[in-house]
Amino acid sequence: MKKNFILAVIILLSASYSASGQSFKGDFKKALDAGNTQKAEKILADWDFADSNNPELFVAYFNLYTVRSMEKDSTKPDMEYVRKALESISNGIEFFPTRFDMRLGKIYMLLRLEDYKSVTAEVIKLINYSKEIGNDWKGENYSLIERPDEMLNEAVQEFQGVMFSKKDPALNRDILKISEEMLKCYPAHAQSLLNMSTVYIFEKDYDRSLQALLKAVQMKPDNAVYQYNIAYVYEMKGDKVSAVKHYKFAVDHATANEQKLKEAAQKRYDSLK
């Protein structure tokens, strides 16, 4: 694994530490930042004895074991410490199920391990629990998370994006499972329809891809990305008339941030005229 991706697992959760009067947390962070894992472990033992029910303690253990897992080799984690890290954060989630950062940390660790079946299972749990609690996620000290709907959508999309980036057909079913669960819980989630259509394009199942895209464009009729993909699917199906129509729509409705898409749509439009 790349070291910067491993560090992202830690950064995600260590960001929850803020300047506070809680000396254990502050002292632990200083020790971990300095790379003194032995001192950090001693602080955790004292902290655990004094306040074993503190949710930040579970986060701290997770971070410590994550760091220790890559002390010898940042590209090949020590699986014993990985096991301890996952056990710590799983216990934290069990006791404090509304902590969004804990759930994300666990998923990032599983992504680091390329355990995509477990990633899929955890993302589906995240989606279902989000629906159950009305997306009422909490952060450090049970503070409310701003824009929880957007945070959930971004997280789920990022996890699926990692899977897409692998270009592994074996992950298609996992991407579909996550998208289907999102639509089950959030029927208006057009991005999941787009993700499903992309999988079907990879599989050259153009009829199912078009079906998903037409549903998505009903939700966002002026979306140039959806229109471009519809045009592409029609082109692959041999329907040039419909393809030209939707490429033109994509050209006309592309935003200022979608210039590359606009250029691509224009190029394909010109080639079919």
Beta strands, then each sheet from edge to edge (+ up, - down):
end
